[in-house]
Amino acid sequence: QVQLVESGGGLVQAGGSLRLSCAASGIIFSINDMGWYRQAPGKQRDLVAVISSGGSTNYVDSVKGRFTISRDNAKNTVYLQMNSLKPEDTAVYYCNANVDVGFTRRNYWGQGTQVTVSS
């Protein structure tokens, strides 16, 4: 079984920064795309940023220039550096990964970490 464990959420004032981490553990052959999603109260879960195994990145327009996704393949960990945070960034942030386990590719989610930005 594969587990994704997130950390780094919290309460921050507008304009501040937070860094989220997500570590994958378990029986892992390789990890393909890793990403961060967020879900605000009453809204659907939306993609924030994604990074391929080779390091290519994509961001939702609302976070471009403020958030940076990165990964450490040796540690099976993905990060999300969030700068210039705004109240509208408040949400539960979820890590997601496509993991090869043997000859099977499966999609996994973390448990979520709360990010609250006060105005």
C-alpha positions in Angstrom: 0.0 0.0 0.0 1.1 3.5 -0.7 0.6 6.5 1.6 0.9 10.2 0.9 1.5 12.3 4.1 1.2 16.0 3.9 2.6 18.6 6.2 3.1 22.4 6.4 -0.4 23.9 6.5 -1.5 26.5 8.9 -2.7 30.0 9.5 -0.9 32.9 7.9 -1.7 36.6 7.2 -2.3 37.8 3.7 1.1 38.4 2.0 2.7 35.7 4.0 4.2 32.4 2.9 3.8 28.7 3.6 5.6 25.6 2.3 3.7 22.3 2.0 5.4 18.9 1.8 4.0 15.6 0.7 6.0 12.4 1.2 5.1 9.1 -0.4 5.9 5.9 1.3 5.2 2.2 0.7 6.0 -0.2 -2.1 6.8 2.2 -4.9 8.4 1.3 -8.2 8.3 4.9 -9.5 6.2 8.0 -9.2 4.9 9.8 -12.3 3.0 13.1 -12.1 2.6 14.6 -8.6 0.3 17.5 -7.9 -1.4 19.7 -5.5 -5.2 20.3 -5.4 -7.3 22.5 -3.1 -10.9 22.5 -2.0 -12.5 25.5 -0.4 -15.7 25.1 1.6 -18.7 24.5 -0.6 -16.6 24.2 -3.7 -15.1 21.4 -5.8 -11.6 20.2 -5.6 -9.4 21.9 -8.2 -5.9 21.5 -9.5 -3.4 24.0 -8.3 -0.1 22.7 -9.7 1.4 19.6 -11.2 4.9 18.4 -11.8 6.1 15.5 -14.0 8.8 13.0 -13.1 11.1 15.0 -15.4 10.3 18.3 -13.6 7.9 19.9 -16.1 5.4 22.1 -14.3 1.9 23.5 -14.8 -0.1 25.9 -12.7 -3.6 27.2 -12.5 -3.6 30.9 -13.6 -4.5 32.2 -10.2 -1.3 31.0 -8.5 1.2 31.7 -11.3 4.1 33.8 -10.1 3.2 33.1 -6.5 3.4 29.4 -6.0 6.2 27.0 -7.0 5.9 23.2 -7.1 9.0 21.1 -6.9 9.9 17.5 -6.1 12.8 15.4 -4.7 12.6 12.1 -6.5 15.2 10.5 -4.1 12.8 11.2 -1.2 9.5 10.6 -3.1 8.5 14.0 -1.9 6.7 16.9 -3.6 6.6 20.5 -2.3 4.5 23.6 -2.8 6.0 26.9 -1.9 3.3 29.4 -1.5 4.2 33.1 -1.5 2.1 36.3 -1.4 -0.8 34.4 -0.1 -4.3 35.8 -0.4 -7.5 35.1 1.6 -8.9 33.4 -1.5 -6.1 30.8 -1.2 -7.8 29.5 1.9 -8.7 25.8 1.4 -7.8 22.3 2.3 -4.8 21.3 0.1 -4.4 17.7 -1.1 -1.4 16.0 -2.5 -2.0 13.6 -5.4 0.4 11.2 -7.1 0.3 8.6 -9.9 2.4 5.7 -8.6 3.7 2.6 -10.4 3.4 -0.4 -8.0 4.8 -3.3 -9.9 3.1 -3.3 -13.3 0.1 -1.3 -12.1 -0.3 2.5 -12.1 -2.5 3.8 -9.4 -3.7 7.2 -8.2 -3.3 8.2 -4.6 -4.5 11.1 -2.4 -3.1 12.5 0.8 -5.4 13.3 3.7 -5.3 17.0 3.2 -3.8 19.9 5.1 -5.6 23.1 6.0 -4.3 26.5 4.8 -6.0 29.5 6.2 -5.1 33.0 5.0 -6.4 35.9 7.1 -7.0 39.4 5.7 
